[in-house]
């Protein structure tokens, strides 16, 4: 009987001890795991950029433009489209005359040469350096002594590069700094000389009047002298007013050319 009491007491004590130690064990287990930290990633709220035009739609990021390093044309395509190797129509550039040109001495179909003094730019940084020779011919020439005003038409045939000869279609667009040509803009590539000035015509009229009055003065006839002077003055004035100056373009004179068609820097 007493053994059963001892056994019952032992079981109750064991249950009591186990009941008291379980919460402590659970708390210790939580402390061993450490503090719980958040693993969420916080994304900053960046406002959308408003486009310059005030639209509510967010602006699209701009792509940086590609920059090409300049390099000299060698006549090869290197896998590029032909259009990339073209100097665009309307391109203006300066050339220097290699021969003296005078409308009084020039003849039709006479050959002349000019040399480029600035590079010709194609696409993707490709360019033809200055110093290329362009060969052309005189397609027409009017002397001031026959037409009253000198005119000159030039045709450009080919440009000679380091990698060969290329056809070129261009015309004269201007002559910077040259005062021997007409003050009017050059149209259709026609270079025109200046006509005589009013001062030149008046001087010629005065000289003609003096010569026309000589006969009347010798005959002591005032009326004849006056009439002769008037007629001679009018004749001299009309002759001088209709007479122009010859075009004299010295070697080294600058011409501004304009491409009428694209110049392809590709060897055929």
C-alpha atoms as an extended CHARMM CRD file, in Angstrom:
* protein
*
       268  EXT
         1         1  UNK       CA              0.0000000000        0.0000000000        0.0000000000  PROA      1               0.0000000000
         2         2  UNK       CA              2.7250000000        2.3430000000        0.8780000000  PROA      2               0.0000000000
         3         3  UNK       CA              4.5730000000        1.4230000000       -2.2920000000  PROA      3               0.0000000000
         4         4  UNK       CA              1.5610000000        2.4410000000       -4.3520000000  PROA      4               0.0000000000
         5         5  UNK       CA              1.4670000000        5.8250000000       -2.6000000000  PROA      5               0.0000000000
         6         6  UNK       CA              5.1310000000        6.3790000000       -3.2740000000  PROA      6               0.0000000000
         7         7  UNK       CA              4.6120000000        5.4580000000       -6.9020000000  PROA      7               0.0000000000
         8         8  UNK       CA              1.6350000000        7.8140000000       -7.2320000000  PROA      8               0.0000000000
         9         9  UNK       CA              3.5320000000       10.6390000000       -5.5600000000  PROA      9               0.0000000000
        10        10  UNK       CA              6.4850000000       10.1040000000       -7.8780000000  PROA      10              0.0000000000
        11        11  UNK       CA              4.2690000000       10.2500000000      -10.9700000000  PROA      11              0.0000000000
        12        12  UNK       CA              2.5730000000       13.4590000000       -9.7760000000  PROA      12              0.0000000000
        13        13  UNK       CA              5.9340000000       15.0650000000       -9.0280000000  PROA      13              0.0000000000
        14        14  UNK       CA              7.2340000000       14.0990000000      -12.4620000000  PROA      14              0.0000000000
        15        15  UNK       CA              4.1780000000       15.5760000000      -14.1760000000  PROA      15              0.0000000000
        16        16  UNK       CA              4.5160000000       18.7590000000      -12.1180000000  PROA      16              0.0000000000
        17        17  UNK       CA              8.1870000000       19.1170000000      -13.0160000000  PROA      17              0.0000000000
        18        18  UNK       CA              7.5070000000       18.5360000000      -16.7240000000  PROA      18              0.0000000000
        19        19  UNK       CA              4.6540000000       21.0270000000      -16.7800000000  PROA      19              0.0000000000
        20        20  UNK       CA              6.7450000000       23.7760000000      -15.2600000000  PROA      20              0.0000000000
        21        21  UNK       CA              9.8230000000       23.2790000000      -17.5050000000  PROA      21              0.0000000000
        22        22  UNK       CA              8.0860000000       23.2380000000      -20.9400000000  PROA      22              0.0000000000
        23        23  UNK       CA              7.3470000000       27.0030000000      -21.1030000000  PROA      23              0.0000000000
        24        24  UNK       CA             10.8990000000       27.7990000000      -20.0800000000  PROA      24              0.0000000000
        25        25  UNK       CA             12.2210000000       25.4890000000      -22.7640000000  PROA      25              0.0000000000
        26        26  UNK       CA             10.0250000000       27.1530000000      -25.4110000000  PROA      26              0.0000000000
        27        27  UNK       CA             11.1800000000       30.6480000000      -24.4310000000  PROA      27              0.0000000000
        28        28  UNK       CA             14.8100000000       29.6010000000      -24.4950000000  PROA      28              0.0000000000
        29        29  UNK       CA             14.3100000000       28.0830000000      -27.9320000000  PROA      29              0.0000000000
        30        30  UNK       CA             12.8840000000       31.3760000000      -29.2690000000  PROA      30              0.0000000000
        31        31  UNK       CA             15.7960000000       33.3800000000      -27.8300000000  PROA      31              0.0000000000
        32        32  UNK       CA             18.2840000000       31.0440000000      -29.5080000000  PROA      32              0.0000000000
        33        33  UNK       CA             16.7090000000       31.7120000000      -32.9260000000  PROA      33              0.0000000000
        34        34  UNK       CA             17.4420000000       35.4230000000      -32.6430000000  PROA      34              0.0000000000
        35        35  UNK       CA             15.3710000000       38.4250000000      -33.8020000000  PROA      35              0.0000000000
        36        36  UNK       CA             13.3570000000       38.1230000000      -37.0040000000  PROA      36              0.0000000000
        37        37  UNK       CA             14.4590000000       40.6400000000      -39.6640000000  PROA      37              0.0000000000
        38        38  UNK       CA             12.4890000000       41.7160000000      -42.7410000000  PROA      38              0.0000000000
        39        39  UNK       CA             13.8240000000       40.6390000000      -46.1150000000  PROA      39              0.0000000000
        40        40  UNK       CA             11.6130000000       42.9590000000      -48.2220000000  PROA      40              0.0000000000
        41        41  UNK       CA             13.4320000000       45.2200000000      -50.7260000000  PROA      41              0.0000000000
        42        42  UNK       CA             12.3920000000       48.8470000000      -50.5430000000  PROA      42              0.0000000000
        43        43  UNK       CA             12.2860000000       50.5070000000      -54.0090000000  PROA      43              0.0000000000
        44        44  UNK       CA             12.5560000000       54.3140000000      -53.9530000000  PROA      44              0.0000000000
        45        45  UNK       CA              9.6260000000       56.0980000000      -55.5440000000  PROA      45              0.0000000000
        46        46  UNK       CA             11.2330000000       58.0740000000      -58.4250000000  PROA      46              0.0000000000
        47        47  UNK       CA              8.7760000000       60.4340000000      -60.1340000000  PROA      47              0.0000000000
        48        48  UNK       CA              8.4420000000       60.1130000000      -63.9150000000  PROA      48              0.0000000000
        49        49  UNK       CA             10.0600000000       62.9060000000      -65.8570000000  PROA      49              0.0000000000
        50        50  UNK       CA              7.6210000000       65.1920000000      -67.5820000000  PROA      50              0.0000000000
        51        51  UNK       CA              8.4080000000       65.7340000000      -71.2690000000  PROA      51              0.0000000000
        52        52  UNK       CA              9.2030000000       69.2890000000      -72.3750000000  PROA      52              0.0000000000
        53        53  UNK       CA              5.8980000000       69.5960000000      -74.2550000000  PROA      53              0.0000000000
        54        54  UNK       CA              3.9110000000       69.2230000000      -71.0400000000  PROA      54              0.0000000000
        55        55  UNK       CA              2.3980000000       65.8360000000      -71.9390000000  PROA      55              0.0000000000
        56        56  UNK       CA              1.2100000000       63.6490000000      -69.0850000000  PROA      56              0.0000000000
        57        57  UNK       CA              2.9940000000       60.6170000000      -70.5230000000  PROA      57              0.0000000000
        58        58  UNK       CA              6.4340000000       59.9150000000      -69.0670000000  PROA      58              0.0000000000
        59        59  UNK       CA              9.3590000000       60.9280000000      -71.2410000000  PROA      59              0.0000000000
        60        60  UNK       CA             11.1760000000       58.1410000000      -73.0110000000  PROA      60              0.0000000000
        61        61  UNK       CA             14.9100000000       57.8650000000      -72.2850000000  PROA      61              0.0000000000
        62        62  UNK       CA             16.9760000000       59.3530000000      -75.0880000000  PROA      62              0.0000000000
        63        63  UNK       CA             19.5540000000       57.2200000000      -76.8070000000  PROA      63              0.0000000000
        64        64  UNK       CA             22.9720000000       58.8540000000      -77.2160000000  PROA      64              0.0000000000
        65        65  UNK       CA             23.7880000000       59.6160000000      -80.8500000000  PROA      65              0.0000000000
        66        66  UNK       CA             26.5650000000       57.5400000000      -82.3220000000  PROA      66              0.0000000000
        67        67  UNK       CA             29.7760000000       59.4190000000      -83.0030000000  PROA      67              0.0000000000
        68        68  UNK       CA             32.0310000000       58.3330000000      -85.8320000000  PROA      68              0.0000000000
        69        69  UNK       CA             35.7300000000       59.0980000000      -85.9500000000  PROA      69              0.0000000000
        70        70  UNK       CA             36.7520000000       60.8860000000      -89.1660000000  PROA      70              0.0000000000
        71        71  UNK       CA             38.7180000000       58.8350000000      -91.6550000000  PROA      71              0.0000000000
        72        72  UNK       CA             39.8940000000       59.4080000000      -95.2300000000  PROA      72              0.0000000000
        73        73  UNK       CA             37.9680000000       57.7460000000      -98.0610000000  PROA      73              0.0000000000
        74        74  UNK       CA             39.9610000000       55.0050000000      -99.7970000000  PROA      74              0.0000000000
        75        75  UNK       CA             37.4850000000       54.1000000000     -102.5220000000  PROA      75              0.0000000000
        76        76  UNK       CA             36.3590000000       50.8850000000     -100.7750000000  PROA      76              0.0000000000
        77        77  UNK       CA             32.8330000000       50.2920000000      -99.4780000000  PROA      77              0.0000000000
        78        78  UNK       CA             33.8450000000       48.1870000000      -96.4360000000  PROA      78              0.0000000000
        79        79  UNK       CA             30.3720000000       46.6610000000      -96.4130000000  PROA      79              0.0000000000
        80        80  UNK       CA             28.6540000000       50.0570000000      -96.1140000000  PROA      80              0.0000000000
        81        81  UNK       CA             25.7190000000       51.1520000000      -98.2760000000  PROA      81              0.0000000000
        82        82  UNK       CA             26.7330000000       53.3040000000     -101.2230000000  PROA      82              0.0000000000
        83        83  UNK       CA             24.6640000000       56.2010000000      -99.8890000000  PROA      83              0.0000000000
        84        84  UNK       CA             26.9040000000       56.4640000000      -96.8300000000  PROA      84              0.0000000000
        85        85  UNK       CA             29.8850000000       57.1990000000      -99.0830000000  PROA      85              0.0000000000
        86        86  UNK       CA             28.1220000000       60.0250000000     -100.9530000000  PROA      86              0.0000000000
        87        87  UNK       CA             28.8080000000       63.7450000000     -100.6210000000  PROA      87              0.0000000000
        88        88  UNK       CA             25.2930000000       65.1930000000     -100.7300000000  PROA      88              0.0000000000
        89        89  UNK       CA             23.9870000000       67.3940000000     -103.5630000000  PROA      89              0.0000000000
        90        90  UNK       CA             23.9900000000       71.0700000000     -102.6430000000  PROA      90              0.0000000000
        91        91  UNK       CA             27.3090000000       70.8130000000     -100.8120000000  PROA      91              0.0000000000
        92        92  UNK       CA             29.3750000000       73.9670000000     -101.3550000000  PROA      92              0.0000000000
        93        93  UNK       CA             33.1640000000       74.0180000000     -101.2340000000  PROA      93              0.0000000000
        94        94  UNK       CA             36.0590000000       76.2390000000     -102.2890000000  PROA      94              0.0000000000
        95        95  UNK       CA             38.5340000000       75.5220000000     -105.0600000000  PROA      95              0.0000000000
        96        96  UNK       CA             41.5880000000       77.3980000000     -106.3250000000  PROA      96              0.0000000000
        97        97  UNK       CA             42.2590000000       78.0910000000     -110.0130000000  PROA      97              0.0000000000
        98        98  UNK       CA             45.4060000000       76.4190000000     -111.3020000000  PROA      98              0.0000000000
        99        99  UNK       CA             45.3660000000       78.3550000000     -114.6130000000  PROA      99              0.0000000000
       100       100  UNK       CA             44.8340000000       82.0230000000     -115.4360000000  PROA      100             0.0000000000
       101       101  UNK       CA             41.5790000000       82.6530000000     -117.2800000000  PROA      101             0.0000000000
       102       102  UNK       CA             40.7840000000       85.7250000000     -119.4180000000  PROA      102             0.0000000000
       103       103  UNK       CA             37.6900000000       85.9670000000     -121.5690000000  PROA      103             0.0000000000
       104       104  UNK       CA             39.6280000000       87.7890000000     -124.2680000000  PROA      104             0.0000000000
       105       105  UNK       CA             41.9940000000       84.8300000000     -124.7570000000  PROA      105             0.0000000000
       106       106  UNK       CA             39.8840000000       81.8270000000     -123.7270000000  PROA      106             0.0000000000
       107       107  UNK       CA             38.4670000000       79.4780000000     -126.3260000000  PROA      107             0.0000000000
       108       108  UNK       CA             35.5410000000       77.0630000000     -126.2490000000  PROA      108             0.0000000000
       109       109  UNK       CA             36.4250000000       73.5440000000     -125.0000000000  PROA      109             0.0000000000
       110       110  UNK       CA             39.6810000000       74.8010000000     -123.4890000000  PROA      110             0.0000000000
       111       111  UNK       CA             40.7450000000       72.5870000000     -120.5530000000  PROA      111             0.0000000000
       112       112  UNK       CA             41.3430000000       74.0950000000     -117.1160000000  PROA      112             0.0000000000
       113       113  UNK       CA             42.1020000000       72.7750000000     -113.6020000000  PROA      113             0.0000000000
       114       114  UNK       CA             41.1370000000       73.7240000000     -110.0910000000  PROA      114             0.0000000000
       115       115  UNK       CA             42.2060000000       72.2630000000     -106.7490000000  PROA      115             0.0000000000
       116       116  UNK       CA             39.9980000000       71.7930000000     -103.6680000000  PROA      116             0.0000000000
       117       117  UNK       CA             41.0450000000       73.8440000000     -100.6520000000  PROA      117             0.0000000000
       118       118  UNK       CA             38.7260000000       72.2010000000      -98.1170000000  PROA      118             0.0000000000
       119       119  UNK       CA             37.5900000000       68.5940000000      -97.4830000000  PROA      119             0.0000000000
       120       120  UNK       CA             34.4210000000       67.0540000000      -98.8870000000  PROA      120             0.0000000000
       121       121  UNK       CA             32.4000000000       65.3030000000      -96.1810000000  PROA      121             0.0000000000
       122       122  UNK       CA             30.3890000000       62.1000000000      -96.7480000000  PROA      122             0.0000000000
       123       123  UNK       CA             28.6490000000       59.9840000000      -94.0740000000  PROA      123             0.0000000000
       124       124  UNK       CA             29.9330000000       58.2990000000      -90.8860000000  PROA      124             0.0000000000
       125       125  UNK       CA             33.0260000000       60.5270000000      -90.7240000000  PROA      125             0.0000000000
       126       126  UNK       CA             34.2770000000       59.5800000000      -94.2050000000  PROA      126             0.0000000000
       127       127  UNK       CA             35.7820000000       62.5090000000      -96.1210000000  PROA      127             0.0000000000
       128       128  UNK       CA             37.8940000000       63.3890000000      -99.1330000000  PROA      128             0.0000000000
       129       129  UNK       CA             40.8140000000       65.5790000000      -98.0080000000  PROA      129             0.0000000000
       130       130  UNK       CA             41.6520000000       68.9280000000      -99.5800000000  PROA      130             0.0000000000
       131       131  UNK       CA             44.0620000000       69.0040000000     -102.4950000000  PROA      131             0.0000000000
       132       132  UNK       CA             42.0860000000       66.9430000000     -105.0240000000  PROA      132             0.0000000000
       133       133  UNK       CA             42.3520000000       68.2270000000     -108.6130000000  PROA      133             0.0000000000
       134       134  UNK       CA             39.1730000000       68.8250000000     -110.6070000000  PROA      134             0.0000000000
       135       135  UNK       CA             39.4710000000       68.9600000000     -114.4000000000  PROA      135             0.0000000000
       136       136  UNK       CA             36.9580000000       70.8340000000     -116.5270000000  PROA      136             0.0000000000
       137       137  UNK       CA             36.5210000000       72.6540000000     -119.8060000000  PROA      137             0.0000000000
       138       138  UNK       CA             35.1890000000       75.9860000000     -121.0480000000  PROA      138             0.0000000000
       139       139  UNK       CA             31.7450000000       75.2520000000     -122.4790000000  PROA      139             0.0000000000
       140       140  UNK       CA             31.1600000000       78.8150000000     -123.6870000000  PROA      140             0.0000000000
       141       141  UNK       CA             32.8540000000       82.2100000000     -123.5460000000  PROA      141             0.0000000000
       142       142  UNK       CA             31.6000000000       85.6500000000     -124.5790000000  PROA      142             0.0000000000
       143       143  UNK       CA             34.1410000000       88.4220000000     -124.8670000000  PROA      143             0.0000000000
       144       144  UNK       CA             33.2160000000       91.9010000000     -123.7000000000  PROA      144             0.0000000000
       145       145  UNK       CA             34.3990000000       93.2750000000     -127.0520000000  PROA      145             0.0000000000
       146       146  UNK       CA             31.7260000000       91.3490000000     -128.9680000000  PROA      146             0.0000000000
       147       147  UNK       CA             28.7370000000       91.1590000000     -126.6190000000  PROA      147             0.0000000000
       148       148  UNK       CA             29.2200000000       94.2140000000     -124.4020000000  PROA      148             0.0000000000
       149       149  UNK       CA             29.6770000000       92.1470000000     -121.2420000000  PROA      149             0.0000000000
       150       150  UNK       CA             32.0560000000       89.2410000000     -120.7310000000  PROA      150             0.0000000000
       151       151  UNK       CA             30.4770000000       85.9290000000     -119.7610000000  PROA      151             0.0000000000
       152       152  UNK       CA             32.0410000000       82.5860000000     -118.9460000000  PROA      152             0.0000000000
       153       153  UNK       CA             30.5180000000       79.1030000000     -118.6720000000  PROA      153             0.0000000000
       154       154  UNK       CA             32.5920000000       76.3850000000     -116.9780000000  PROA      154             0.0000000000
       155       155  UNK       CA             31.8940000000       72.6550000000     -116.9760000000  PROA      155             0.0000000000
       156       156  UNK       CA             33.5210000000       70.3620000000     -114.4050000000  PROA      156             0.0000000000
       157       157  UNK       CA             34.1720000000       66.8430000000     -115.6770000000  PROA      157             0.0000000000
       158       158  UNK       CA             36.0890000000       64.7470000000     -113.1290000000  PROA      158             0.0000000000
       159       159  UNK       CA             37.7990000000       64.8880000000     -109.7710000000  PROA      159             0.0000000000
       160       160  UNK       CA             41.1010000000       63.0830000000     -109.3350000000  PROA      160             0.0000000000
       161       161  UNK       CA             41.5810000000       61.3300000000     -106.0070000000  PROA      161             0.0000000000
       162       162  UNK       CA             44.2570000000       59.0420000000     -104.5830000000  PROA      162             0.0000000000
       163       163  UNK       CA             42.1470000000       56.0200000000     -105.4480000000  PROA      163             0.0000000000
       164       164  UNK       CA             41.1210000000       57.0640000000     -108.9740000000  PROA      164             0.0000000000
       165       165  UNK       CA             39.0930000000       59.4900000000     -111.0620000000  PROA      165             0.0000000000
       166       166  UNK       CA             35.4490000000       60.1480000000     -110.2400000000  PROA      166             0.0000000000
       167       167  UNK       CA             32.8060000000       61.9270000000     -112.3300000000  PROA      167             0.0000000000
       168       168  UNK       CA             31.5830000000       65.1670000000     -110.8210000000  PROA      168             0.0000000000
       169       169  UNK       CA             28.6470000000       67.4380000000     -111.6490000000  PROA      169             0.0000000000
       170       170  UNK       CA             28.9840000000       70.9170000000     -110.1680000000  PROA      170             0.0000000000
       171       171  UNK       CA             28.6660000000       74.5720000000     -111.0740000000  PROA      171             0.0000000000
       172       172  UNK       CA             30.1320000000       77.8700000000     -109.9210000000  PROA      172             0.0000000000
       173       173  UNK       CA             28.0740000000       79.3470000000     -107.0740000000  PROA      173             0.0000000000
       174       174  UNK       CA             30.2520000000       82.3530000000     -106.2510000000  PROA      174             0.0000000000
       175       175  UNK       CA             33.6440000000       84.0350000000     -106.3080000000  PROA      175             0.0000000000
       176       176  UNK       CA             34.4870000000       85.2580000000     -102.7980000000  PROA      176             0.0000000000
       177       177  UNK       CA             36.4430000000       88.4830000000     -102.6890000000  PROA      177             0.0000000000
       178       178  UNK       CA             36.6550000000       88.9920000000     -106.4670000000  PROA      178             0.0000000000
       179       179  UNK       CA             35.4200000000       92.4440000000     -107.5400000000  PROA      179             0.0000000000
       180       180  UNK       CA             36.0120000000       92.0120000000     -111.2800000000  PROA      180             0.0000000000
       181       181  UNK       CA             32.7660000000       90.0560000000     -111.7100000000  PROA      181             0.0000000000
       182       182  UNK       CA             29.1910000000       91.3110000000     -111.6450000000  PROA      182             0.0000000000
       183       183  UNK       CA             27.7310000000       92.2560000000     -108.2880000000  PROA      183             0.0000000000
       184       184  UNK       CA             24.6620000000       90.1440000000     -109.1260000000  PROA      184             0.0000000000
       185       185  UNK       CA             24.5490000000       86.6010000000     -107.7140000000  PROA      185             0.0000000000
       186       186  UNK       CA             25.9200000000       83.9430000000     -110.0520000000  PROA      186             0.0000000000
       187       187  UNK       CA             22.9900000000       82.1410000000     -111.6880000000  PROA      187             0.0000000000
       188       188  UNK       CA             23.2250000000       78.8290000000     -113.5540000000  PROA      188             0.0000000000
       189       189  UNK       CA             26.9940000000       78.8460000000     -113.1560000000  PROA      189             0.0000000000
       190       190  UNK       CA             27.4740000000       81.8010000000     -115.5270000000  PROA      190             0.0000000000
       191       191  UNK       CA             30.2880000000       84.1440000000     -114.4880000000  PROA      191             0.0000000000
       192       192  UNK       CA             29.6830000000       87.6770000000     -115.7510000000  PROA      192             0.0000000000
       193       193  UNK       CA             32.0540000000       90.6140000000     -115.9130000000  PROA      193             0.0000000000
       194       194  UNK       CA             31.1230000000       94.0840000000     -114.7610000000  PROA      194             0.0000000000
       195       195  UNK       CA             29.7070000000       96.6010000000     -117.1990000000  PROA      195             0.0000000000
       196       196  UNK       CA             31.2690000000      100.0370000000     -117.4470000000  PROA      196             0.0000000000
       197       197  UNK       CA             30.3930000000      102.4670000000     -114.6830000000  PROA      197             0.0000000000
       198       198  UNK       CA             28.4550000000      105.7000000000     -115.0220000000  PROA      198             0.0000000000
       199       199  UNK       CA             31.6650000000      107.5500000000     -114.3130000000  PROA      199             0.0000000000
       200       200  UNK       CA             33.4130000000      105.8830000000     -117.2430000000  PROA      200             0.0000000000
       201       201  UNK       CA             30.5450000000      106.7630000000     -119.5640000000  PROA      201             0.0000000000
       202       202  UNK       CA             30.5010000000      110.4100000000     -118.4830000000  PROA      202             0.0000000000
       203       203  UNK       CA             34.2310000000      110.7280000000     -118.9780000000  PROA      203             0.0000000000
       204       204  UNK       CA             33.9190000000      109.2430000000     -122.4400000000  PROA      204             0.0000000000
       205       205  UNK       CA             31.0820000000      111.6800000000     -123.2380000000  PROA      205             0.0000000000
       206       206  UNK       CA             33.1730000000      114.6610000000     -122.1200000000  PROA      206             0.0000000000
       207       207  UNK       CA             36.0910000000      113.5370000000     -124.2430000000  PROA      207             0.0000000000
       208       208  UNK       CA             33.7730000000      113.0120000000     -127.2350000000  PROA      208             0.0000000000
       209       209  UNK       CA             32.2350000000      116.4280000000     -126.8050000000  PROA      209             0.0000000000
       210       210  UNK       CA             35.6370000000      118.0550000000     -126.8130000000  PROA      210             0.0000000000
       211       211  UNK       CA             36.6500000000      116.2380000000     -129.9960000000  PROA      211             0.0000000000
       212       212  UNK       CA             33.3260000000      117.0380000000     -131.7190000000  PROA      212             0.0000000000
       213       213  UNK       CA             33.6290000000      120.7210000000     -131.0350000000  PROA      213             0.0000000000
       214       214  UNK       CA             37.0720000000      121.0460000000     -132.5700000000  PROA      214             0.0000000000
       215       215  UNK       CA             35.8510000000      121.5100000000     -136.1610000000  PROA      215             0.0000000000
       216       216  UNK       CA             33.3380000000      124.2110000000     -135.2120000000  PROA      216             0.0000000000
       217       217  UNK       CA             35.9220000000      126.0700000000     -133.1860000000  PROA      217             0.0000000000
       218       218  UNK       CA             38.3310000000      126.0570000000     -136.1070000000  PROA      218             0.0000000000
       219       219  UNK       CA             35.6380000000      127.4280000000     -138.4430000000  PROA      219             0.0000000000
       220       220  UNK       CA             34.5570000000      129.9110000000     -135.7640000000  PROA      220             0.0000000000
       221       221  UNK       CA             30.9940000000      128.6520000000     -136.0010000000  PROA      221             0.0000000000
       222       222  UNK       CA             29.5200000000      128.4370000000     -132.5050000000  PROA      222             0.0000000000
       223       223  UNK       CA             26.3760000000      126.6410000000     -133.6110000000  PROA      223             0.0000000000
       224       224  UNK       CA             28.3190000000      123.9670000000     -135.4750000000  PROA      224             0.0000000000
       225       225  UNK       CA             30.6500000000      123.5550000000     -132.5210000000  PROA      225             0.0000000000
       226       226  UNK       CA             27.7510000000      123.0510000000     -130.1150000000  PROA      226             0.0000000000
       227       227  UNK       CA             25.9680000000      120.5710000000     -132.3730000000  PROA      227             0.0000000000
       228       228  UNK       CA             29.1760000000      118.6410000000     -133.0310000000  PROA      228             0.0000000000
       229       229  UNK       CA             29.9690000000      118.4780000000     -129.3460000000  PROA      229             0.0000000000
       230       230  UNK       CA             26.4810000000      117.2150000000     -128.4640000000  PROA      230             0.0000000000
       231       231  UNK       CA             26.4740000000      114.4980000000     -131.1300000000  PROA      231             0.0000000000
       232       232  UNK       CA             29.9670000000      113.2950000000     -130.2780000000  PROA      232             0.0000000000
       233       233  UNK       CA             29.1980000000      113.2670000000     -126.5550000000  PROA      233             0.0000000000
       234       234  UNK       CA             26.0400000000      111.2060000000     -127.0770000000  PROA      234             0.0000000000
       235       235  UNK       CA             27.8250000000      108.7330000000     -129.3400000000  PROA      235             0.0000000000
       236       236  UNK       CA             30.7120000000      108.2800000000     -126.8980000000  PROA      236             0.0000000000
       237       237  UNK       CA             28.3330000000      107.8860000000     -123.9770000000  PROA      237             0.0000000000
       238       238  UNK       CA             26.3010000000      105.1680000000     -125.7000000000  PROA      238             0.0000000000
       239       239  UNK       CA             29.4120000000      103.2600000000     -126.7530000000  PROA      239             0.0000000000
       240       240  UNK       CA             30.9720000000      103.3480000000     -123.3220000000  PROA      240             0.0000000000
       241       241  UNK       CA             27.7130000000      102.5660000000     -121.4840000000  PROA      241             0.0000000000
       242       242  UNK       CA             27.2600000000       99.3870000000     -123.4860000000  PROA      242             0.0000000000
       243       243  UNK       CA             30.8320000000       98.2390000000     -123.1670000000  PROA      243             0.0000000000
       244       244  UNK       CA             31.8650000000       95.9670000000     -120.3020000000  PROA      244             0.0000000000
       245       245  UNK       CA             35.0910000000       94.7040000000     -118.8080000000  PROA      245             0.0000000000
       246       246  UNK       CA             36.8240000000       91.4930000000     -119.7250000000  PROA      246             0.0000000000
       247       247  UNK       CA             36.9050000000       88.7740000000     -117.0990000000  PROA      247             0.0000000000
       248       248  UNK       CA             40.4450000000       88.2420000000     -115.8870000000  PROA      248             0.0000000000
       249       249  UNK       CA             40.7140000000       85.4740000000     -113.3040000000  PROA      249             0.0000000000
       250       250  UNK       CA             44.2990000000       85.0890000000     -112.0770000000  PROA      250             0.0000000000
       251       251  UNK       CA             45.9070000000       81.8340000000     -111.0390000000  PROA      251             0.0000000000
       252       252  UNK       CA             45.0110000000       81.1090000000     -107.4240000000  PROA      252             0.0000000000
       253       253  UNK       CA             41.6320000000       82.8680000000     -107.6020000000  PROA      253             0.0000000000
       254       254  UNK       CA             38.9750000000       81.2140000000     -105.4280000000  PROA      254             0.0000000000
       255       255  UNK       CA             35.7490000000       79.7710000000     -106.8120000000  PROA      255             0.0000000000
       256       256  UNK       CA             32.8840000000       78.4320000000     -104.7450000000  PROA      256             0.0000000000
       257       257  UNK       CA             31.4030000000       75.3000000000     -106.3170000000  PROA      257             0.0000000000
       258       258  UNK       CA             28.0970000000       73.5960000000     -105.5460000000  PROA      258             0.0000000000
       259       259  UNK       CA             27.4390000000       69.9310000000     -106.2310000000  PROA      259             0.0000000000
       260       260  UNK       CA             24.4250000000       69.3870000000     -108.4710000000  PROA      260             0.0000000000
       261       261  UNK       CA             24.5080000000       65.6230000000     -107.9880000000  PROA      261             0.0000000000
       262       262  UNK       CA             25.8590000000       63.3650000000     -105.2490000000  PROA      262             0.0000000000
       263       263  UNK       CA             29.5690000000       62.6080000000     -105.4200000000  PROA      263             0.0000000000
       264       264  UNK       CA             30.1640000000       58.9420000000     -104.5050000000  PROA      264             0.0000000000
       265       265  UNK       CA             33.5960000000       58.3440000000     -102.9750000000  PROA      265             0.0000000000
       266       266  UNK       CA             33.7230000000       54.7760000000     -104.2890000000  PROA      266             0.0000000000
       267       267  UNK       CA             36.1120000000       53.3930000000     -106.8680000000  PROA      267             0.0000000000
       268       268  UNK       CA             34.2410000000       51.7890000000     -109.7620000000  PROA      268             0.0000000000
